[in-house]
Amino acid sequence: MSDGGAGAKGAGFGMPRVGMGTAVQGPRPEPIRRAVLKAIEAGYRHFDTAAHYETEAPIGEAAAEAVRSGAIASRADLFITSKLWNLQMEYVDLYLVHWPVSMKPGRYKAPFTADDFVPFDMRAVWEAMEECHRLGLAKAIGVCNFSCKKLDTLLSFATIPPAVNQVEVNPVWQQRKLRELCREKGVQICAYSPLGASGTHWGSDSVMASAVLRDIAQSKGKTVAQARHVCLRWVYEQGDCLIVKSFDEARMRENLDIVGWELTEEERQRIAGIPQRKINRALRFVSDHGPYKSLDDLWDGEI
């Protein structure tokens, strides 16, 4: 049983609770196109991309191919989240400010230098986002990686409030304070890196290596490797949407199988006791000569 096509509870715009992430190291257009087609066949309807990932074009190609083949009836069957335009589509379902960071025109690929950054004018950026929404280019708009302080600032002047704050959420970085604020303000949290992003240049094995998660998995008759199901179920039970990445077809299907069972209260309490540590600290945006001089500046002292 999957929830790949279910609307996000409380989101108000039909965002499926489970989406497929497409962040990869280096351009891989053909593998991405094939993986997205397999994911559509497996039941995924929500795909997360960005210009920085260089996966927008192959996602657009896969969507068009899926319509031609009859795998989906139309573009409207998919929910596409992006952060810039390169999708061969007339609109995106959700358009996000990727980071509270502004770069010089044409500079959105790492590695960054101090000269690439310019001050982040939150009001001007959000006014442009609101205009995209009014023009029908984005059905919904939101942000990524906003701290409580930055989200409060945005909400103080936004004419159209952000529908989503896409942030790192997993059992070792549970975002309790931010989740409380988002619930109060009606902003849907969408969790990226729910498994810790092991294998990326900034990721960590700390989530999947957690003894607590492995013990819970084994108590439910799952293998240690299937501790990822416990992670994904925990995020799901928080009411968050989640973005999980795998290009393996069998694992794609397994990652959708997080309904039909639940964690016990004792298991939830054990997970709540896991020591907290943010994995994606984003040091690449910190510079003595840039707008953010320290991690405290970037995250407003919230990590």
C-alpha positions in Angstrom: 0.0 0.0 0.0 1.5 3.4 -1.0 0.7 7.0 -0.3 2.5 8.3 -3.3 -0.6 10.0 -4.7 -2.3 11.1 -1.5 -2.7 14.8 -0.8 -0.7 16.4 2.0 -2.9 16.7 5.0 -3.3 20.4 5.8 -1.3 21.5 2.8 -4.4 22.7 0.9 -3.0 22.2 -2.6 -2.8 18.4 -3.0 0.9 17.8 -2.5 1.5 14.0 -2.3 2.9 13.0 1.1 5.8 11.1 -0.4 8.0 12.5 -3.2 11.0 11.3 -5.1 14.2 13.4 -4.7 16.5 13.8 -7.7 19.6 15.6 -6.3 22.7 13.9 -7.8 26.4 14.5 -8.0 27.1 15.8 -11.6 24.8 15.8 -14.6 23.2 12.4 -15.3 20.3 13.1 -17.7 19.6 9.7 -19.1 19.7 7.7 -15.8 17.5 10.4 -14.2 15.0 10.2 -17.1 14.8 6.4 -16.8 14.6 6.5 -13.0 11.7 9.0 -13.1 9.8 6.8 -15.6 10.3 3.8 -13.3 9.1 5.8 -10.3 5.9 6.9 -12.2 5.3 3.2 -12.9 5.8 2.4 -9.2 3.3 5.0 -8.2 5.2 8.2 -7.4 3.5 11.3 -8.5 5.6 14.0 -6.6 9.1 14.8 -7.9 11.5 17.3 -6.4 14.1 19.0 -8.5 16.1 22.3 -8.8 18.4 24.0 -11.3 21.3 23.3 -9.0 20.6 19.5 -9.3 20.7 19.7 -13.2 17.7 17.3 -13.2 14.9 19.6 -14.4 15.2 18.8 -18.1 15.2 15.0 -17.8 12.2 15.2 -15.4 10.4 17.2 -18.0 11.3 14.7 -20.7 10.2 11.8 -18.5 6.9 13.4 -17.7 6.2 14.1 -21.4 7.1 10.5 -22.2 4.9 9.1 -19.5 1.9 11.0 -21.0 2.7 9.8 -24.5 3.0 6.1 -23.3 -0.3 6.4 -21.3 1.4 5.8 -17.9 -0.3 9.0 -16.8 -3.2 10.7 -18.4 -1.7 14.2 -18.4 0.8 16.6 -16.8 -1.9 17.3 -14.2 -1.4 13.9 -12.7 2.1 14.8 -11.5 3.2 17.2 -8.7 6.5 18.9 -9.6 8.5 20.9 -7.0 11.3 23.0 -8.4 13.4 26.1 -7.6 14.0 27.5 -11.1 12.6 27.1 -14.6 14.1 24.5 -17.0 11.4 21.9 -17.1 9.8 22.2 -20.5 6.5 22.8 -18.7 4.1 25.7 -18.6 3.9 25.7 -14.8 5.2 24.0 -11.7 3.0 22.9 -8.8 5.3 24.2 -6.1 8.1 26.8 -6.6 10.5 27.2 -3.7 13.2 29.7 -2.7 16.0 27.1 -2.4 18.1 28.9 0.2 17.9 32.2 2.0 20.8 33.2 -0.2 21.2 35.4 -3.3 23.9 34.8 -5.9 25.1 36.9 -8.8 23.3 36.1 -12.1 24.4 32.8 -13.6 26.1 31.6 -10.4 24.1 28.7 -8.9 26.5 25.8 -9.2 29.0 24.8 -6.5 31.8 25.3 -5.6 31.0 28.9 -4.7 33.4 31.7 -3.9 32.9 34.7 -1.7 32.5 36.9 -4.8 29.4 34.9 -5.9 27.2 36.1 -3.0 25.1 39.2 -2.8 22.9 40.3 0.1 19.6 38.4 0.3 16.7 40.8 -0.1 13.9 38.6 1.3 11.1 41.1 0.5 12.1 41.6 -3.1 12.6 37.9 -3.6 9.2 37.0 -2.1 7.4 39.7 -4.2 8.8 38.1 -7.3 7.6 34.7 -6.0 4.1 36.1 -5.4 4.1 37.4 -9.0 5.0 34.0 -10.3 2.0 32.6 -8.5 -0.4 35.4 -9.7 0.8 34.8 -13.3 -0.1 31.0 -13.0 3.6 29.9 -13.4 3.5 28.3 -9.9 0.3 26.9 -8.3 1.9 27.3 -4.9 5.1 29.0 -3.6 7.3 28.3 -0.6 10.7 28.3 0.9 13.5 25.9 1.8 16.0 26.0 4.7 14.3 28.9 6.5 14.9 29.1 10.3 12.1 30.0 12.7 13.4 33.6 12.7 13.5 33.9 8.9 10.1 32.3 8.5 8.6 34.7 11.1 10.2 37.7 9.2 8.7 36.5 5.9 5.3 36.0 7.3 5.3 39.5 8.7 5.1 41.1 5.3 4.0 38.3 2.8 0.8 39.0 0.9 0.7 35.3 -0.1 2.2 33.2 2.8 4.6 30.3 1.9 2.7 27.0 1.6 5.8 25.0 2.4 9.1 25.1 4.2 11.3 22.3 2.8 14.0 21.5 5.4 16.2 18.7 6.7 14.2 16.4 8.9 15.2 13.0 10.2 15.4 11.3 13.6 18.8 12.9 14.4 17.5 16.4 13.4 13.8 16.5 14.4 13.0 20.2 14.0 10.6 20.3 17.0 10.7 24.1 17.4 10.3 24.8 13.6 7.5 22.2 13.3 5.6 23.9 16.1 5.9 27.3 14.4 4.9 25.9 11.0 1.8 24.2 12.5 0.8 27.4 14.2 1.2 29.4 11.0 -0.3 26.9 8.6 3.0 26.2 6.7 3.5 22.6 5.6 6.9 21.0 6.4 8.4 19.0 3.6 11.3 16.8 4.9 14.4 16.3 2.8 17.2 13.9 3.7 14.9 11.8 5.9 17.6 9.0 5.8 20.6 11.3 6.4 21.8 11.7 2.7 24.6 9.1 3.2 26.7 9.1 0.1 26.4 12.8 -0.7 29.3 15.2 0.0 27.6 16.6 3.0 25.5 13.6 4.2 26.0 11.3 7.1 25.6 7.6 8.2 24.4 8.8 11.6 20.7 8.2 10.8 20.9 4.7 9.4 23.6 3.7 11.9 21.3 4.6 14.9 21.1 1.7 17.3 17.6 2.9 18.3 16.3 2.7 14.8 17.9 -0.6 14.1 16.4 -2.1 17.3 13.0 -0.8 16.4 13.3 -2.3 12.9 14.3 -5.7 14.3 11.4 -5.7 16.8 9.0 -5.2 13.8 10.5 -8.1 11.9 12.5 -5.9 9.6 16.2 -6.3 8.7 18.7 -3.8 10.0 18.9 -2.5 6.4 15.2 -1.8 6.6 15.6 0.7 9.4 15.0 3.2 6.7 11.3 2.2 6.9 11.3 3.2 10.5 12.8 6.6 9.6 10.3 7.3 6.8 7.4 6.2 9.0 8.5 8.4 11.8 8.7 11.5 9.4 5.3 10.5 8.0 3.7 10.3 11.5 4.9 13.9 12.2 2.5 15.1 9.5 5.4 16.1 7.2 5.6 15.5 3.5 8.9 13.8 2.7 11.4 13.5 -0.2 13.3 10.3 -0.5 15.8 9.4 -3.2 16.5 6.0 -4.8 17.0 5.1 -8.4 16.6 1.3 -7.6 13.2 0.2 -8.7 12.6 -2.3 -5.9 13.7 0.3 -3.3 11.5 2.9 -4.8 8.5 0.7 -4.2 9.6 -0.2 -0.7 10.0 3.5 0.2 6.3 4.0 -0.6 5.3 1.2 1.7 5.0 3.2 5.0 1.3 3.0 5.6 -0.7 0.2 7.1 1.5 0.0 10.2 2.6 2.5 12.9 5.2 3.1 15.6 4.2 2.5 19.2 4.2 5.3 21.7 7.3 3.7 23.4 9.1 3.6 20.0 8.2 7.3 19.4 9.6 8.2 22.8 12.8 6.3 22.1 13.3 8.2 18.8 12.5 11.4 20.6 15.5 10.7 22.9 18.0 10.4 20.0 20.8 13.1 20.4 20.2 15.9 17.9 22.7 17.1 15.3 22.1 19.0 12.0 23.7 17.2 9.1 23.4 19.7 6.3 25.0 22.7 7.9 25.6 24.5 4.6 29.1 25.8 5.3 29.4 26.6 1.6 27.3 29.7 2.1 29.4 31.1 5.0 32.2 33.5 4.2 34.1 36.3 6.0 33.3 38.5 3.0 29.7 37.3 2.3 26.3 38.2 3.9 26.6 35.2 6.3 29.8 35.4 8.4 29.1 32.3 10.5 26.7 29.4 10.8 24.9 31.3 13.6 24.2 34.0 11.0 22.9 31.6 8.5 20.7 29.6 10.9 20.0 32.4 13.4 21.5 30.4 16.2 19.0 27.6 15.8 21.5 24.7 15.2 
